[in-house]
């Protein structure tokens, strides 16, 4: 495979991986209004009768998650910049490119794990009668993120 094709392939893969991370993050975004992917939070705030205690705990969870997600998204942008620099420097699949791709994948994996931990933490706030609607919204967010 030529250097140009390989460079283009790596760049496309990095872009798609970053996009996947962003979409997952948006799937459970911290907005109280329905936005693309904000279905879980809209459901919790607008369609499930939460107690004041549940609302208070949910707000704290959302605040902490938003901070962590923002930091990880900044890390992904930095990882992608390092990948671009490595591609420009090596013009091939060399050790700097491989290391940059690995770093990017670690960050995306961390974001996915943090996101899932947040989803489960939100679910633990709910009563058993509230969880079926939440579980359906999670399944929709994971299988139809563009809706």
Sine and cosine of phi, psi and omega as CSV:
sin_phi,cos_phi,sin_psi,cos_psi,sin_omega,cos_omega
0.00,0.00,0.69,-0.72,-0.04,-1.00
-0.94,0.34,0.36,-0.93,0.01,-1.00
-0.86,0.51,-0.67,0.74,-0.02,-1.00
-0.89,0.46,-0.71,0.70,0.02,-1.00
-0.90,0.43,-0.68,0.73,-0.01,-1.00
-0.90,0.44,-0.68,0.73,0.02,-1.00
-0.88,0.47,-0.70,0.71,0.03,-1.00
-0.89,0.45,-0.68,0.73,0.01,-1.00
-0.88,0.48,-0.72,0.69,0.01,-1.00
-0.89,0.46,-0.68,0.74,0.01,-1.00
-0.89,0.45,-0.67,0.74,0.02,-1.00
-0.90,0.43,-0.69,0.72,0.02,-1.00
-0.88,0.47,-0.70,0.71,0.01,-1.00
-0.88,0.47,-0.68,0.74,0.02,-1.00
-0.89,0.46,-0.73,0.69,-0.01,-1.00
-0.89,0.45,-0.63,0.78,0.03,-1.00
-0.91,0.42,-0.68,0.73,0.03,-1.00
-0.90,0.44,-0.67,0.75,0.03,-1.00
-0.87,0.49,-0.68,0.73,0.03,-1.00
-0.87,0.50,-0.67,0.75,0.04,-1.00
-0.89,0.45,-0.67,0.74,0.02,-1.00
-0.90,0.43,-0.70,0.72,0.01,-1.00
-0.88,0.47,-0.66,0.76,0.03,-1.00
-0.90,0.44,-0.68,0.73,0.04,-1.00
-0.88,0.48,-0.66,0.76,0.03,-1.00
-0.94,0.33,-0.42,0.91,-0.03,-1.00
-0.89,0.46,-0.45,0.90,0.05,-1.00
-0.78,-0.62,0.61,0.79,-0.05,-1.00
-0.78,0.62,0.23,-0.97,-0.10,-0.99
-1.00,-0.08,0.29,0.96,0.03,-1.00
-0.98,0.20,0.59,-0.81,0.08,-1.00
-1.00,0.07,-0.11,0.99,0.00,-1.00
-0.94,-0.33,0.44,-0.90,-0.01,-1.00
-0.94,0.33,0.88,-0.47,0.09,-1.00
-0.78,-0.62,0.21,-0.98,0.04,-1.00
-0.80,0.61,0.88,-0.48,0.02,-1.00
1.00,0.07,-0.07,1.00,-0.04,-1.00
-1.00,0.02,0.35,0.94,-0.10,-0.99
-0.87,0.49,-0.64,0.77,-0.05,-1.00
-0.90,0.44,-0.71,0.70,-0.03,-1.00
-0.95,0.31,-0.61,0.79,0.07,-1.00
-0.89,0.46,-0.67,0.74,0.03,-1.00
-0.86,0.50,-0.76,0.65,-0.05,-1.00
-0.89,0.45,-0.70,0.72,-0.09,-1.00
-0.99,0.12,-0.50,0.86,-0.14,-0.99
-0.95,-0.32,-0.38,0.93,-0.14,-0.99
-0.83,-0.56,-0.16,0.99,0.07,-1.00
-0.92,-0.39,0.76,-0.65,-0.04,-1.00
-0.97,0.24,1.00,0.02,-0.01,-1.00
-0.99,0.12,0.56,-0.83,0.10,-1.00
-0.97,0.22,0.32,-0.95,0.07,-1.00
-0.84,0.55,-0.59,0.81,0.03,-1.00
-0.91,0.41,-0.68,0.74,0.05,-1.00
-0.89,0.46,-0.69,0.73,0.03,-1.00
-0.86,0.51,-0.71,0.70,-0.02,-1.00
-0.88,0.48,-0.72,0.69,0.02,-1.00
-0.91,0.41,-0.64,0.77,0.01,-1.00
-0.90,0.44,-0.68,0.73,0.02,-1.00
-0.87,0.49,-0.65,0.76,0.03,-1.00
-0.91,0.42,-0.68,0.73,0.04,-1.00
-0.87,0.49,-0.72,0.69,-0.04,-1.00
-0.89,0.46,-0.65,0.76,0.00,-1.00
-0.90,0.44,-0.74,0.67,0.01,-1.00
-0.89,0.45,-0.66,0.75,0.01,-1.00
-0.92,0.40,-0.67,0.74,-0.01,-1.00
-0.86,0.51,-0.65,0.76,0.02,-1.00
-0.90,0.43,-0.73,0.68,-0.02,-1.00
-0.91,0.41,-0.68,0.73,0.00,-1.00
-0.89,0.46,-0.69,0.72,0.01,-1.00
-0.87,0.49,-0.68,0.74,0.01,-1.00
-0.90,0.43,-0.67,0.74,0.00,-1.00
-0.93,0.36,-0.59,0.81,0.06,-1.00
-0.91,0.41,-0.61,0.80,0.08,-1.00
-0.91,0.41,-0.63,0.78,0.04,-1.00
-0.90,0.44,-0.64,0.77,0.03,-1.00
-0.89,0.45,-0.64,0.77,0.04,-1.00
-0.89,0.45,-0.66,0.75,0.03,-1.00
-0.91,0.40,-0.66,0.75,0.05,-1.00
-0.87,0.49,-0.68,0.73,0.01,-1.00
-0.91,0.41,-0.59,0.81,0.05,-1.00
-0.91,0.42,-0.67,0.75,0.04,-1.00
-0.91,0.42,-0.60,0.80,0.06,-1.00
-0.89,0.46,-0.70,0.71,0.02,-1.00
-0.88,0.48,-0.66,0.75,0.03,-1.00
-0.90,0.43,-0.66,0.75,0.00,-1.00
-0.91,0.42,-0.66,0.75,0.03,-1.00
-0.89,0.46,-0.71,0.71,0.00,-1.00
-0.90,0.44,-0.62,0.79,-0.05,-1.00
-0.97,0.25,-0.67,0.74,-0.12,-0.99
-1.00,-0.05,-0.47,0.88,-0.04,-1.00
0.80,0.60,0.46,0.89,-0.02,-1.00
-0.22,-0.98,0.09,-1.00,0.03,-1.00
-0.99,0.10,0.94,0.34,-0.03,-1.00
-1.00,-0.05,-0.12,-0.99,-0.06,-1.00
-0.91,0.42,-0.57,0.82,0.03,-1.00
-0.93,0.36,-0.64,0.77,0.03,-1.00
-0.90,0.43,-0.73,0.68,-0.01,-1.00
-0.87,0.49,-0.68,0.73,0.01,-1.00
-0.91,0.42,-0.64,0.77,0.01,-1.00
-0.92,0.39,-0.64,0.77,0.05,-1.00
-0.90,0.44,-0.70,0.71,0.02,-1.00
-0.87,0.49,-0.68,0.74,0.02,-1.00
-0.89,0.46,-0.68,0.73,0.02,-1.00
-0.88,0.47,-0.68,0.73,0.01,-1.00
-0.91,0.42,-0.62,0.79,0.04,-1.00
-0.89,0.46,-0.70,0.72,0.00,-1.00
-0.90,0.44,-0.69,0.72,0.02,-1.00
-0.89,0.45,-0.64,0.77,0.04,-1.00
-0.90,0.44,-0.64,0.76,0.04,-1.00
-0.90,0.44,-0.69,0.73,0.03,-1.00
-0.87,0.49,-0.68,0.73,0.00,-1.00
-0.89,0.45,-0.68,0.73,0.01,-1.00
-0.91,0.42,-0.67,0.74,0.03,-1.00
-0.90,0.43,-0.65,0.76,0.02,-1.00
-0.90,0.44,-0.71,0.70,0.02,-1.00
-0.90,0.43,-0.64,0.77,0.05,-1.00
-0.87,0.49,-0.62,0.78,0.04,-1.00
-0.91,0.42,-0.70,0.72,0.02,-1.00
-0.86,0.51,-0.73,0.69,-0.01,-1.00
-0.92,0.40,-0.58,0.82,0.04,-1.00
-0.91,0.42,-0.65,0.76,0.06,-1.00
-0.89,0.46,-0.68,0.73,-0.03,-1.00
-0.88,0.47,-0.61,0.79,-0.01,-1.00
-0.91,0.42,-0.33,0.95,0.03,-1.00
-0.97,0.24,-0.30,0.95,-0.13,-0.99
-1.00,0.04,0.45,-0.89,0.15,-0.99
-0.98,0.19,0.32,-0.95,0.00,-1.00
-0.83,0.56,-0.55,0.84,0.00,-1.00
-0.96,0.27,-0.24,0.97,-0.01,-1.00
-1.00,-0.08,-0.33,0.94,-0.14,-0.99
-0.95,0.30,-0.53,0.85,-0.03,-1.00
-0.85,0.52,-0.69,0.73,0.01,-1.00
-0.91,0.41,-0.63,0.77,0.04,-1.00
-0.89,0.45,-0.72,0.69,-0.01,-1.00
-0.88,0.48,-0.63,0.78,0.05,-1.00
-0.90,0.43,-0.65,0.76,0.01,-1.00
-0.92,0.40,-0.61,0.79,0.06,-1.00
-0.89,0.46,-0.73,0.69,0.00,-1.00
-0.87,0.50,-0.67,0.74,0.04,-1.00
-0.90,0.43,-0.68,0.73,-0.02,-1.00
-0.88,0.47,-0.58,0.82,-0.02,-1.00
-0.99,0.16,-0.45,0.89,-0.05,-1.00
-0.98,-0.21,-0.30,0.95,0.00,-1.00
-0.67,-0.74,0.87,0.50,-0.10,-1.00
-0.90,0.44,-0.34,0.94,-0.03,-1.00
-0.99,0.14,-0.14,0.99,-0.04,-1.00
-1.00,0.05,0.00,0.00,0.00,0.00
